[in-house]
Structure formats: C-alpha cells, structure tokens
Amino acid sequence: MKQDKVTEEKLKRYFKVSETALNIAKEKIIEGREKDAKEVIEMAKNYISDAHHFYGKKDFVNAFAALNYAHGWIDSGVRLGIFDVDDDKLFTVK
C-alpha cells in the first residue's frame, strides 16, 4: 500500500526512533572521536528541535524531513566510525 501522507502516528514513531538513536549514539562515542561526535550530535539535536517546532505548527511534512536529516547525521557518524553501535534496526552498520 502506497502512503502519500505523513500521519501524526507515523511522525511520532519517527520521533521515537530518532531520539532513541541519538541517545544511544551519545553513549557510544569512540575514544579519540569526541570532537567529531560533538558536531554530529549537535546537528542531530538541532534537526530534532526543528522537527518539534514544525510538529507544533502541525507541519508534519517538514517535521518528518527534519527527523530524516537528524537520523542521517547519526547514521553518517556510525559509518564514519564516530559511534560504536551494532543495532542494525536503528543504524546503518557495517
């Protein structure tokens, strides 16, 4: 079934996934990569904050987009060896 709408239910699921991934990543920083991790975490937090802002305005499309950017930052940190995670449901692991 094709979905062509961002529902509030779907958006809430993505908030949970992205916020969970961020919290895990913050606890799994690889030694020596703290400076890089700080940048990735800050960007992800900013995009999640943007998503909350858009959600408050009932702009679900832009909230969803911001959450995808947030998770993309986290995933890039995983792939670049900044975070040591192994959950292949939350992250794109090698």
N, C-alpha and C positions, 0 to 999 in steps of 0.2 A: 504494500500500500504506500503510495506516494504521500509524503507530508509536505504541504506547502505553507504551513503556518508555524510560527514559534508560539506554542501554548505556554501558559503560565506554569503548568505542570512540568513540561519539558525544561523550561528555564530553571525552575527550582532544582531539578535533577542535576543540571549542569553547574549551578552554583555549588551544590554539594560536592560534586566530582572535582571541580577546580580548586575549591577551598581545601578539600582533603589532600589533594595532590600537593598543594603549596605547603601545607603544614608538615607533611611527610618530608618533602624536599628540604625544608628548613632544618630538619633534624638529621639530615644525611649528607651534609656538606663534606666533600673530600678535602682532607688536610692539604693546605697549600693553595686551595682554590677559593678561599674566603672572599677575596676581593671580587672575583667574578660572580660568586654566589650572591653577594650583596646586590650587585647590579641586576641580576636576573630576578631575584626575589622582589626587589623594589619595582621593577617593571610589571611583574605579575600582580603585585598588590595594587598598583595604580590602575591596571586594567580591570581588576575585580572591583575596585572602588568605582570606576566608571560604569561598570555593569550595574552596580547597586543604584547609582544615580539614574541611569536610564530605566531601570526597573521601577523606581519610584515615580517616574513620569509615564509609566505604562508603555514605554517604547521597548517592547520585547525584542524586536529585531536587532537594534543596536546593542542592547544588553547581551544578547546571545553572541553577537560579533565580538564584543569586548571580552567575554568569557573565553571564546576561542583563541583570541590573541593571548590572553593570560596563560592558558594551558599550553599554547605554542611556545611561549617563553620558557615555561617549566620544562617541557619536553626537550627543547634545544639544550638546556642546561644538563639534562640527563645524557643526551647524545654526545655532548662535548666533554663529558667526564667531570662535571662540576658536582653532581649529586650521585651518590651511590645507592640506587634503588633497584629493586628487582621485580616489582609488581607490574606485570605486563598488561594489566587491565587499566591501570591509571596512567602508565607511562609508556613511551616508545623506548623499550630497552633493546640492547644489542642481543 
